[in-house]
């Protein structure tokens, strides 16, 4: 049990959340969500929060106990939450859970978020500077590299990363960051990599497709269209809802009359299948980048899956 955390990842509809909850119940753990859309409040059905999954069944008619879950419902719809914010928020929650002597269980399907916190990506919150970008347009990679080296010298930061200058675009972004840091010195917050046992939930492609379709029909019946309609009624611009992708994109396009109901359903179904495929591509890429993922069969009984995770962990 040397690892400081257990990570459960897998494509959409693989049953990650119920598994994380069953595991958390077994080990007394707390769940940290790794989902780029479940951070938004009142976007529940479309993001598949399935908040009922966090409730543990009880006997004798007692109130069900909820497994603590973090980084769900932390910002308002219409805002654009990003990887930098997620990494900072994750680390605060992770540290708090560890300080209380509890096991954190990271669970989700946003591969970039998972990889960023496990590897300890060094990210910058620096906004784009259009004026600076315009002034640097047309400069050669050699000129940009020279400028970057001078700026790094003034900032006392190292030119440790050759990828800073493998293209003009990257070099301009690196210069932008150095200019910003020169004008807004910030205390450096190094976020270390997190040692985690990684469990992948593997679901057969056909079973996944069937489950995605069934789940989409259920979510539409549960009021997904009304959820999006309510967000529009709050004054959230169509463009912002479309930006969130998948359910929010296609249901918004249906509500503003761009798509018929049938077109919305068909296109959304195809988009979710493609999304699940991209998630699996990312996870396979993580393995090539040095992560060990222990894959377990999604169709096993829950008790068997939990036992298998504990056996690997111990």
Residue pairs with C-beta under 8 A, 6 or more apart in sequence:
1 313
1 314
2 195
3 195
3 196
3 197
3 313
4 98
4 104
4 194
4 195
4 196
5 94
5 103
5 104
5 105
5 106
5 194
5 195
5 196
5 197
6 23
6 29
6 103
6 104
6 105
6 106
6 196
6 197
6 199
6 309
6 313
7 34
7 105
7 106
7 107
7 114
7 118
7 196
7 197
7 198
7 199
8 16
8 19
8 20
8 23
8 105
8 106
8 107
8 199
8 201
9 16
9 34
9 107
9 108
9 109
9 111
9 114
9 198
9 199
9 200
9 201
9 283
9 293
10 16
10 109
10 200
10 201
10 202
10 203
10 279
10 283
10 298
11 109
11 203
11 208
11 276
11 277
11 279
11 280
11 283
12 48
12 109
12 212
12 272
12 275
12 276
12 279
13 203
13 208
13 211
13 212
13 215
13 276
14 109
14 201
14 202
14 203
14 208
14 298
15 201
15 203
15 298
16 107
16 108
16 109
16 201
17 50
17 53
17 54
17 107
18 53
18 302
19 107
19 201
19 302
19 305
19 306
19 309
20 31
20 105
20 107
21 31
21 53
21 54
21 56
21 67
22 302
22 303
22 305
22 306
23 29
23 105
23 306
23 309
23 310
24 30
24 31
24 67
24 105
25 56
25 67
26 306
26 310
27 103
27 105
27 310
28 102
28 103
29 67
29 102
29 103
29 104
29 105
30 67
30 68
30 69
30 70
30 97
30 102
30 103
30 104
30 105
31 54
31 67
31 68
31 69
31 70
31 105
31 106
31 107
32 69
32 70
32 71
32 90
32 93
32 94
32 97
32 104
32 105
32 106
32 107
33 39
33 69
33 70
33 71
33 72
33 107
33 108
34 71
34 90
34 106
34 107
34 108
34 109
34 110
34 113
34 114
34 117
35 47
35 72
35 108
35 109
35 110
35 113
36 81
36 86
36 110
36 112
36 113
37 43
37 46
37 47
37 244
37 245
38 47
38 48
38 49
38 71
38 72
38 73
38 108
39 71
39 72
39 73
39 74
39 75
39 81
39 86
40 47
40 73
40 75
40 76
40 77
40 79
40 81
40 244
41 73
41 74
41 75
41 76
41 77
42 77
42 227
42 230
42 231
43 77
43 227
43 231
43 244
43 248
44 51
44 227
45 219
45 222
45 223
45 224
45 227
45 247
46 219
46 224
46 227
46 228
46 244
46 246
46 247
46 248
46 251
47 247
48 215
48 219
49 72
51 72
54 66
54 67
54 69
55 64
55 65
55 66
55 67
56 64
56 65
56 66
56 67
57 64
58 64
58 65
70 93
70 97
71 86
71 89
71 90
71 93
74 81
74 89
75 81
77 231
77 234
77 236
77 240
77 241
78 236
78 237
78 240
80 243
83 112
83 113
83 116
83 121
83 123
84 123
84 124
84 125
85 125
86 113
86 116
86 117
87 113
87 116
87 117
87 121
87 123
87 191
88 189
88 191
90 106
90 113
90 117
91 117
91 191
93 104
94 104
94 117
94 194
97 103
97 104
98 104
106 114
106 117
106 196
108 114
109 279
111 279
111 282
111 283
111 285
111 286
112 282
114 286
115 121
115 282
115 286
115 289
115 291
116 123
117 191
117 194
118 193
118 194
118 196
118 198
118 291
119 193
120 190
120 191
120 192
120 193
120 194
121 191
122 190
122 191
124 177
124 180
126 176
126 177
126 180
126 181
127 180
128 176
129 176
129 179
129 180
132 175
132 176
132 179
133 172
133 176
136 144
136 147
136 172
136 175
139 147
139 168
140 168
141 165
141 167
141 168
141 171
144 165
144 168
144 171
144 172
144 175
145 165
145 171
147 175
148 159
148 164
148 165
148 171
148 174
148 175
148 178
149 159
151 175
151 178
151 179
151 182
152 158
152 159
152 178
154 178
154 182
155 178
155 181
155 182
157 178
157 181
163 170
164 170
164 171
164 174
165 171
165 174
197 294
197 309
197 312
197 313
198 291
198 292
198 293
198 294
199 293
199 294
199 295
199 296
199 309
199 312
200 283
200 293
200 294
200 295
200 296
201 295
201 296
201 298
202 295
202 296
202 297
202 298
203 211
203 298
203 299
204 298
204 299
207 298
207 299
208 276
209 273
212 269
212 272
212 273
212 276
213 269
216 265
216 268
216 269
216 272
219 247
220 265
224 247
224 251
225 251
225 254
225 255
228 241
228 247
228 248
228 251
228 252
228 255
229 255
231 241
231 248
232 238
232 241
232 252
232 255
238 252
238 256
241 248
241 249
241 252
242 248
242 249
242 252
242 253
243 249
245 271
246 268
246 271
246 272
246 275
247 268
249 271
250 259
250 264
250 267
250 268
250 271
251 264
251 268
253 259
253 264
254 260
254 261
254 263
254 264
259 267
283 293
286 293
287 293
294 312
296 305
296 308
296 309
297 305
300 308
